[in-house]
Amino acid sequence: MEGEALENVWYATRYQSLPRVAEEQLRLAGQSYLNDVKAEMHLALAKAVAPNNLVVHVGEYRYYFYKNRLNEALKVAESCLTLVSAELGIPPKWDQVMPEHASFESDDPALRFYLFVLKAYAYLLLRLSRIAEGTLVADKLLELDSENKIGGKLLLDVVSRMDKDDYDD
């Protein structure tokens, strides 16, 4: 199995371990997407039932992200980083993680998930105009993913072009 297939299996195992009640609450949250109070109640119930299941956190992240509630999405991304770092046995704070803590260049799905969440975290910081912080996170992403498999270099390219005209080259 290769990259994406491994990630699907890795994520599917988290979905399979999701209690039926939490799964139902996530489904109801999706159906209630246009009603913030109702959707957030269902997300909270799913999280209460399965607080450490990444499927719940990803659902919550997507809800806030697509609602353009980026501060809330940022908090969920932080919690995802904490959860997956515990699973990987690496430092819980992204800025303390070093390339020697894990084989970040491998196709290990948990490591790739960590890197994708780190990319999302950097992206959200940039979108929230927290440019210095977002740049630090993107730099860390490239330190861990030196081959740029996750595509973090694009974030730094955007930052470097922020103060340039479209015709500057």
N, C-alpha and C positions, 0 to 999 in steps of 0.2 A: 504494500500500500504506500502511496505517496502523499505528501503534504496535505492537500485539501481533504482527501479521503480519511486520513488519520485524524484531522481536526474534526471532521463530522462524527467519527466514531467516539472521539474524546468527549465532544459536546453531547452526543446521544447518551453516553453513560450517565452524564449529569441529569439529563432529561428523564432517563429511566428511574433514577433514584429520587426524582421529585415526587413528593406525596401527592396523591390524587386531589386532595383539597387545594393544595397550592396550584396545581395545574389548572383546576377549575377556576380559581380566583384570577389567574393570568388570562384565561380565556375570557372571563367576564370583564376584566379590565380592558381588553382589546375591543370587546363589543361596546363598551361604555366610553370609548376614546373621546367622543365629543362632549361628554359630561365630566368635567375635571373632578368634581367632588366624588362622584361614583367610581370613576376609574382609579383615582388615588386611594379610595377606600379598599378596592379589590387588590391593588398592588400592595398596600400595607398588610392586608390579611395574608397574601401569598408570602410576604417577607416574614410575618410572624410565625407562619407554619414551617417555612424552610429558610431561615435567616442566612445560612451559609451556602445555599445552592446557587451556583453562578447563573443558572437559567433564570432564576427570579431577578437577579441583579441585571442581567442583560435585558430582560423585559422592561425593567424599571428605567434603565439607561435609555433604551429606544423610545420609551414614552416621553421622557423629558427632552431628549434630543429632538424628536420630531415635533414636539410642541414649541421648540425654540426656547426652552427653559434651560439655558446652558449652565447656569450656576448649579442647578439641581443635578444635571447630567454630570457635571464635574465631580460632585460629591459621590455619585454612584461609581464613576470611574475610579475614584480613590479607593472606594470600598472593594471594587473588583481587584485592584492592584494588591491590596492587603490580603484578600482571600487567596488569590492565586500564588502570591509570594509565600504564604504559609504552606501551601501544598507543595511548592517547589523547594522549600527549605532555604530560601534566600532572604536577605534582609527585608523587613517590611516597608522601609522607606526607599523609594525609587533612587534617590540620590546616593544611597549607600551601596547600591548594587553595582558590582564590578563584573567584567567579562569572565573572570576566573570562578565566579560563583556557580556558573552553569554553562552548558554547551549551547549557547544562544544561537550559534550558526546551524544547529541541527534542525531536523524537521519535527522535533518533539512538539506535539500539539499544545501541551501546557505552556511550554516556553514561547511558542508562537502566539498563543493567546495573550500571554503577559506582554509581549512586544506590541501586539495590536492595541491592547488597552493603553499602553504607554503612548502610542501614537495618537490615540483618541484623546488622551489627557493633554498632550501637547497641543493638539488641534483646538481643543476647547479653550485652553488658556489663551491661545492666539486670537481666537474669535472673541474672547472677552477682553481683548486689548491688553492682556497681561503679557506683553511681548517678551520682556526679559525672562520671565519664568518659563513661558512656552518655548523659547529658544534653548534654555538650559535643559528642558525635558527632551526636546528634539535632539540636542547634542548627545544626551545620555542614550537615547534610542540608537543613534548611529554608532556610539561607542560599543553598545551591546550587539548591534546588527551591522557590523562593518561592511558586509556585502550588500547592504541596503535591500534585503529581500522583502522587508515590510514596507518600504517606500517612504521612510522618514526624511530622506534628503529633500523631497519635494517641499516639505514644510519649511526647511531652512532656505530653499530657493525662493519661496514666496516672501519670507521675511527679508531676504537680501534685496528684493525688488520693491519693497514697500515704499521707499522714498524716491524711486526712480520713475521717470517718464516712460511711457510705452516705447518711445523712440530712443531711449538711452541704451547704448550697448557698448 
